[in-house]
């Protein structure tokens, strides 16, 4: 980055890109960018001084000195093509994140599920403990007024994404792995073994005196470690054979409490304001990182008590007779965990609206998806969010609904367009229902529109 002062980010409105843009702005760099939509994220960046164009054009480059782009940006993008023609410095998003992470005391948080929540919790714990970290998060966090914060210390906390091998660019001091499951296999030639090999390579990139913090109840994580690991290993999980583990768990409607133990010694009680056993695991991982960095247990608890969730992670949209929630769950394991937490909330019916994301993911996991909705009284499916993929024959939401029914679900319904789903919900919802939208696409719009309609009815 030496000698570079002006950065242009293609697709600046995405979570990962906007986090980098915010950090660059707060570091004093000039930032421009482009995106197809003027979202609230884009608005915040404009208010911080970024110059942002709607739409992609080679004219947007102007006097830019370096370009940042993500995997979602094709080679045919006119701004990327123009930058190459001009011979500008070009960074992939993960390369820029690697610059930030590797120059400091890097904490990289990886895993199939829970990355955003665990990164958010970790950042909040370190902030509460006076460590003043820089944080780059894959979702919006109300505590930070966005998805990133620039700290004064050398600690940098960031999500490490395995989806396109980009986390292999990081050389962290702490690598946390929340869990490993088969996902993003389209980037691994359909091979789970190749995915496990990549996680192993990620751990090999740890600094020599670094630590791996892992959820050791996960058999796939054990498999990765069994391939060879010779650095400091710190384990956490529900089993008391782990170094850190919880006891006396009490699950509440919108939270939980548990006693935290380390190798048989009680460290203190932790209270969470977010529901579900999966969030206890997220909190355990974040807590371990905080303790390794010298944060005391009282500050850990203060931080976690104040954590109300990242945006699109069991986010309450409306709560007046009918509870409307939105969640990013887009993998069978995430759907099961989210619906299990929804059932614990103790309302009446759980009505789940799911929008599958990507034809490839739906194809790989269609049987697992079909068995994921047992804790919902109604399962309503929207059309697949393509994420730019071409259709695959025999892979549709309608076929998935038939499979859900074949596994015994009595009220699985294919509805397709979001407008039809919203019209149905307006007629169907009744007091004490919990309506939850799930998916990595734009299904959240149904939750917001239903919430607005319910407010108008009230």
VOGU-3710 file (C-alpha; in Angstrom, 3 decimals, decimal comma):
1> xxxxxxxxxx> 0,000/0,000/0,000  3,037/2,266/0,079  2,499/5,319/-2,096  -1,212/4,600/-2,588  -3,757/7,083/-1,281  -6,814/6,642/-3,531  -8,743/3,360/-3,514  -11,745/2,383/-5,618  -13,895/-0,562/-4,480  -16,038/-2,356/-7,067
11> xxxxxxxxxx> -19,192/-3,583/-5,343  -18,556/-1,378/-2,314  -21,972/-2,073/-0,788  -21,265/-5,705/0,116  -20,538/-6,567/3,742  -16,918/-7,559/3,199  -16,135/-4,711/0,831  -17,882/-2,015/2,866  -16,006/-3,072/6,012  -12,689/-2,533/4,237
21> xxxxxxxxxx> -13,947/0,780/2,818  -14,881/2,005/6,297  -11,470/1,089/7,726  -9,658/2,802/4,825  -11,758/5,957/5,294  -11,042/6,032/9,025  -7,334/5,547/8,297  -7,452/8,692/6,163  -7,374/7,266/2,643  -9,500/8,642/-0,198
31> xxxxxxxxxx> -12,168/6,101/-1,097  -14,492/5,803/-4,060  -16,592/2,884/-5,184  -19,480/1,607/-7,229  -22,520/-0,530/-6,586  -25,785/-1,360/-8,277  -27,965/-0,203/-5,374  -27,962/2,673/-2,896  -28,335/0,735/0,354  -28,079/1,962/3,943
41> xxxxxxxxxx> -24,478/0,708/3,935  -23,695/2,837/0,881  -25,382/5,844/2,505  -23,208/5,501/5,620  -20,038/5,339/3,539  -21,083/8,447/1,599  -21,651/10,248/4,897  -18,117/9,257/5,933  -16,669/10,824/2,788  -16,680/8,082/0,152
51> xxxxxxxxxx> -17,592/8,993/-3,425  -19,886/6,247/-4,681  -21,303/5,732/-8,172  -24,471/3,770/-8,915  -23,748/1,315/-11,697  -20,436/0,119/-13,117  -18,591/2,144/-15,759  -14,965/2,632/-16,751  -15,571/6,361/-16,236  -15,818/5,693/-12,480
61> xxxxxxxxxx> -12,085/4,963/-12,246  -10,837/8,523/-12,951  -7,717/9,232/-10,836  -7,872/6,062/-8,722  -4,511/4,556/-7,752  -5,655/1,082/-6,674  -8,673/-1,153/-7,190  -10,266/-3,571/-4,736  -12,711/-6,206/-6,001  -14,365/-9,381/-4,730
71> xxxxxxxxxx> -14,927/-12,873/-6,137  -18,442/-11,782/-7,141  -16,999/-9,313/-9,687  -16,490/-10,942/-13,128  -13,474/-10,282/-15,337  -15,821/-8,585/-17,787  -16,634/-5,808/-15,314  -15,811/-2,523/-17,120  -14,089/-0,975/-14,093  -11,883/-4,010/-13,518
81> xxxxxxxxxx> -11,034/-4,159/-17,238  -10,184/-0,445/-17,283  -7,970/-0,790/-14,193  -6,025/-3,599/-15,870  -5,673/-1,567/-19,044  -4,262/1,327/-17,018  -1,886/-0,942/-15,113  -3,308/0,020/-11,722  -2,576/-1,924/-8,562  -5,414/-4,452/-8,133
91> xxxxxxxxxx> -6,282/-6,169/-4,852  -8,749/-8,980/-4,296  -10,815/-8,209/-1,197  -9,022/-10,946/0,739  -5,609/-9,546/-0,290  -6,500/-6,183/1,209  -7,842/-7,891/4,333  -4,587/-9,876/4,513  -2,619/-6,599/4,440  -4,601/-5,353/7,436
101> xxxxxxxxxx> -4,632/-8,660/9,333  -1,043/-9,775/8,754  0,515/-6,450/9,723  -1,099/-6,581/13,159  -1,921/-9,178/15,798  -4,354/-11,091/13,630  -7,360/-13,028/14,890  -8,987/-14,918/11,997  -12,338/-16,609/12,597  -13,293/-19,406/10,212
111> xxxxxxxxxx> -15,949/-22,097/10,008  -19,037/-23,221/8,139  -21,451/-21,559/10,582  -21,302/-18,851/13,217  -18,419/-16,787/11,780  -20,225/-13,449/11,814  -21,707/-13,872/15,282  -18,450/-15,171/16,772  -16,433/-12,371/15,151  -18,926/-9,832/16,494
121> xxxxxxxxxx> -18,818/-11,298/20,011  -15,020/-11,487/19,964  -14,687/-7,860/18,866  -17,126/-6,696/21,533  -15,334/-8,673/24,269  -11,960/-7,202/23,287  -13,433/-3,700/23,179  -15,058/-4,118/26,613  -11,745/-5,423/27,933  -9,922/-2,252/26,841
131> xxxxxxxxxx> -8,027/-3,914/23,964  -9,428/-1,463/21,346  -9,316/-3,843/18,345  -9,834/-3,158/14,678  -12,705/-5,369/13,522  -14,044/-6,341/10,106  -17,316/-8,250/10,307  -19,445/-9,960/7,673  -22,625/-8,418/9,022  -23,863/-5,244/10,659
141> xxxxxxxxxx> -23,446/-4,901/14,412  -25,473/-2,264/16,258  -22,766/-1,921/18,919  -20,331/-0,654/16,234  -22,864/1,222/14,064  -22,007/-0,934/11,092  -19,759/-3,820/10,166  -16,314/-2,479/11,061  -14,424/-0,407/13,614  -10,914/1,029/13,565
151> xxxxxxxxxx> -9,083/0,508/16,838  -5,908/2,078/18,186  -4,241/-1,208/19,143  -2,505/-3,620/16,753  -5,225/-6,281/17,231  -7,212/-7,031/14,066  -10,249/-9,347/14,202  -11,777/-10,563/10,938  -13,807/-13,340/9,394  -11,802/-15,827/7,358
161> xxxxxxxxxx> -13,889/-17,247/4,517  -13,178/-20,699/3,114  -15,620/-20,365/0,230  -12,989/-19,420/-2,368  -9,729/-20,429/-0,603  -9,131/-16,755/0,256  -8,453/-17,440/3,948  -5,157/-19,018/2,917  -3,790/-15,480/2,478  -3,848/-14,878/6,241
171> xxxxxxxxxx> -1,061/-15,551/8,753  -2,979/-15,061/12,003  -1,760/-15,163/15,590  -5,043/-16,809/16,575  -7,093/-18,988/14,218  -10,547/-19,869/15,535  -12,575/-22,587/13,783  -16,226/-22,777/14,825  -17,043/-25,975/12,894  -16,437/-27,618/9,522
181> xxxxxxxxxx> -19,115/-28,929/7,181  -19,443/-29,641/3,500  -20,313/-26,331/1,873  -19,067/-24,270/-1,079  -18,062/-27,581/-2,665  -18,462/-25,996/-6,095  -15,079/-24,355/-5,342  -13,536/-27,714/-4,368  -14,488/-29,874/-7,366  -17,268/-31,368/-5,233
191> xxxxxxxxxx> -14,669/-32,897/-2,881  -15,059/-32,604/0,881  -11,524/-33,991/1,254  -10,160/-30,982/-0,639  -12,088/-28,687/1,704  -10,538/-30,429/4,738  -7,085/-30,120/3,151  -7,659/-26,373/2,777  -8,596/-25,977/6,445  -5,396/-27,839/7,308
201> xxxxxxxxxx> -3,423/-25,401/5,155  -5,176/-22,525/6,930  -3,943/-23,803/10,297  -0,426/-24,319/8,911  -0,369/-20,573/8,149  -0,542/-19,691/11,846  2,357/-17,669/13,204  4,955/-19,909/14,888  3,864/-18,857/18,385  0,183/-18,710/17,367
211> xxxxxxxxxx> -2,791/-20,599/18,781  -5,614/-22,564/17,199  -8,889/-22,181/19,100  -11,247/-24,922/17,955  -14,664/-26,409/18,675  -13,280/-29,844/19,493  -16,634/-31,653/19,633  -16,574/-31,416/15,832  -15,287/-34,640/14,236  -14,259/-32,844/11,043
221> xxxxxxxxxx> -12,063/-30,446/13,020  -10,458/-33,453/14,722  -9,829/-34,959/11,286  -8,068/-31,778/10,145  -5,891/-31,695/13,279  -5,042/-35,385/12,879  -3,404/-34,511/9,567  -0,689/-32,817/11,588  -0,638/-29,816/13,916  2,303/-28,804/16,100
231> xxxxxxxxxx> 1,326/-25,392/17,499  -0,643/-24,352/20,580  -4,100/-25,932/20,610  -6,962/-24,586/22,750  -10,230/-26,544/22,702  -13,792/-25,614/23,629  -17,152/-27,347/23,368  -20,050/-28,790/25,335  -18,111/-31,885/26,460  -16,126/-31,534/29,681
241> xxxxxxxxxx> -13,156/-33,180/27,974  -12,472/-29,801/26,330  -10,207/-27,213/27,931  -13,138/-24,752/28,134  -16,730/-25,939/28,521  -20,114/-24,860/29,964  -22,134/-26,424/32,752  -25,579/-25,701/34,195  -26,935/-24,377/30,896  -30,321/-22,672/31,165
251> xxxxxxxxxx> -31,991/-21,871/27,825  -34,420/-18,966/27,991  -36,854/-17,550/25,432  -34,388/-14,974/24,082  -31,113/-15,926/25,719  -29,351/-18,300/28,095  -27,021/-18,574/31,076  -24,237/-21,039/31,794  -21,257/-21,531/34,095  -17,914/-21,416/32,294
261> xxxxxxxxxx> -15,272/-23,936/33,320  -11,622/-24,299/32,395  -10,125/-27,719/33,071  -12,437/-28,329/36,028  -12,189/-24,822/37,506  -15,206/-22,507/37,555  -14,335/-19,174/35,927  -17,726/-17,471/36,258  -21,243/-17,264/34,902  -22,037/-16,042/31,387
271> xxxxxxxxxx> -25,375/-14,513/30,384  -26,476/-14,188/26,750  -29,235/-12,059/25,233  -29,385/-14,134/22,031  -31,194/-17,496/21,898  -30,122/-21,027/21,137  -27,452/-23,566/21,972  -25,559/-22,564/18,820  -25,046/-19,092/20,293  -23,621/-20,648/23,460
281> xxxxxxxxxx> -20,982/-22,262/21,245  -20,341/-18,963/19,457  -19,942/-17,260/22,827  -17,570/-19,977/24,064  -15,199/-19,466/21,144  -15,280/-15,682/21,493  -14,752/-15,928/25,247  -11,673/-18,117/24,848  -10,102/-15,568/22,484  -10,874/-12,795/24,960
291> xxxxxxxxxx> -9,312/-14,724/27,852  -6,214/-15,523/25,798  -5,823/-11,780/25,269  -6,065/-10,948/28,960  -9,713/-9,867/29,202  -11,140/-10,768/32,613  -14,288/-12,848/32,943  -16,335/-9,919/34,313  -15,680/-7,880/31,165  -16,432/-10,928/29,018
301> xxxxxxxxxx> -19,830/-11,236/30,666  -20,567/-7,509/30,351  -19,839/-7,653/26,644  -21,930/-10,756/26,002  -24,881/-9,439/28,036  -24,891/-6,349/25,800  -24,690/-8,329/22,567  -28,110/-8,412/20,912  -26,974/-10,038/17,683  -25,666/-9,061/14,295
311> xxxxxxxxxx> -28,048/-8,020/11,562  -29,755/-11,014/9,909  -28,786/-13,295/12,825  -32,117/-14,030/14,556  -32,882/-10,349/14,106  -36,242/-9,303/15,547  -38,080/-7,218/12,930  -41,479/-6,916/14,659  -42,667/-7,963/18,108  -46,278/-7,125/18,854
321> xxxxxxxxxx> -48,575/-10,156/19,124  -46,805/-11,661/16,097  -43,020/-12,063/16,326  -41,259/-11,564/12,978  -37,599/-12,623/12,803  -35,041/-12,674/10,002  -32,009/-14,959/9,854  -29,176/-15,618/7,400  -29,492/-19,424/7,780  -28,790/-20,919/4,353
331> xxxxxxxxxx> -27,312/-24,343/5,168  -29,264/-27,330/6,597  -27,350/-27,262/9,897  -28,036/-23,543/10,303  -31,733/-23,976/9,515  -32,077/-26,728/12,136  -30,271/-24,655/14,793  -32,279/-21,522/14,005  -35,642/-23,311/14,072  -34,678/-25,100/17,293
341> xxxxxxxxxx> -33,994/-21,679/18,850  -37,275/-20,343/17,410  -39,203/-23,212/19,001  -37,612/-22,393/22,392  -38,935/-18,841/22,205  -42,245/-20,342/23,282  -44,678/-18,647/20,911  -47,425/-20,560/19,132  -46,773/-21,712/15,582  -43,374/-21,343/13,942
351> xxxxxxxxxx> -43,864/-20,352/10,289  -40,599/-20,690/8,365  -40,055/-18,989/5,008  -36,937/-20,301/3,307  -35,234/-19,056/0,159  -32,539/-21,502/-1,020  -29,380/-19,787/-2,265  -27,519/-21,131/-5,306  -28,482/-24,087/-7,459  -25,204/-25,821/-6,592
361> xxxxxxxxxx> -25,760/-25,684/-2,828  -29,372/-26,836/-3,232  -28,212/-29,751/-5,388  -25,474/-30,850/-2,961  -27,743/-30,682/0,118  -31,257/-31,294/-1,183  -31,807/-34,356/1,040  -30,425/-32,541/4,112  -32,559/-29,453/3,382  -35,607/-31,691/3,135
371> xxxxxxxxxx> -35,050/-32,900/6,721  -34,386/-29,480/8,266  -37,878/-28,116/8,963  -39,229/-30,409/11,696  -39,389/-27,573/14,265  -41,601/-25,419/12,016  -45,343/-25,988/11,808  -45,323/-24,468/8,329  -42,439/-24,466/5,834  -42,918/-22,061/2,928
381> xxxxxxxxxx> -40,366/-22,063/0,115  -39,506/-19,187/-2,184  -37,792/-19,606/-5,524  -34,035/-20,224/-5,473  -31,860/-17,108/-5,196  -29,478/-17,744/-8,065  -26,481/-15,608/-6,980  -25,610/-15,468/-10,676  -25,595/-19,232/-11,239  -27,203/-20,945/-14,209
391> xxxxxxxxxx> -30,150/-23,272/-13,445  -29,473/-26,978/-12,907  -32,003/-29,444/-14,271  -34,001/-31,112/-11,497  -33,035/-28,517/-8,872  -35,955/-26,255/-7,926  -37,736/-25,128/-4,779  -40,845/-26,978/-5,969  -38,937/-30,275/-6,060  -37,453/-29,510/-2,621
401> xxxxxxxxxx> -40,969/-29,037/-1,199  -41,984/-32,467/-2,487  -38,955/-33,968/-0,738  -39,821/-32,145/2,519  -43,291/-33,702/2,331  -41,796/-37,117/1,579  -39,908/-36,911/4,872  -43,216/-36,454/6,696  -43,732/-32,682/6,967  -47,471/-32,033/6,690
411> xxxxxxxxxx> -47,408/-28,337/5,826  -44,645/-27,688/3,326  -45,755/-25,232/0,658  -44,095/-23,969/-2,503  -45,023/-20,356/-3,258  -42,201/-19,024/-5,413  -42,441/-15,223/-5,765  -42,039/-13,137/-2,629  -45,183/-11,160/-3,437  -47,263/-14,354/-3,216
421> xxxxxxxxxx> -45,637/-15,279/0,099  -46,368/-11,862/1,582  -50,005/-11,977/0,445  -50,374/-15,430/1,998  -48,859/-14,340/5,318  -51,166/-11,315/5,566  -54,128/-13,701/5,492  -52,555/-16,503/7,541  -50,692/-15,006/10,537  -52,428/-14,891/13,901
431> xxxxxxxxxx> -51,458/-13,796/17,428  -48,554/-15,722/18,992  -47,177/-16,844/15,630  -43,408/-16,629/15,118  -42,677/-15,913/11,465  -39,046/-16,352/10,433  -37,453/-15,682/7,052  -34,252/-17,590/6,293  -31,704/-17,493/3,498  -28,638/-15,709/2,167
441> xxxxxxxxxx> -30,508/-13,921/-0,612  -33,107/-11,160/-0,375  -35,876/-13,018/1,488  -35,404/-10,570/4,382  -37,587/-8,170/2,378  -40,618/-10,328/3,227  -39,878/-9,976/6,953  -39,587/-6,195/6,739  -42,695/-5,785/4,593  -44,714/-8,095/6,858
451> xxxxxxxx> -43,482/-6,174/9,909  -44,525/-2,856/8,354  -47,943/-4,254/7,470  -48,481/-5,604/11,010  -47,562/-2,201/12,451  -50,107/-0,553/10,184  -52,762/-3,049/11,293  -51,972/-2,347/14,943
//
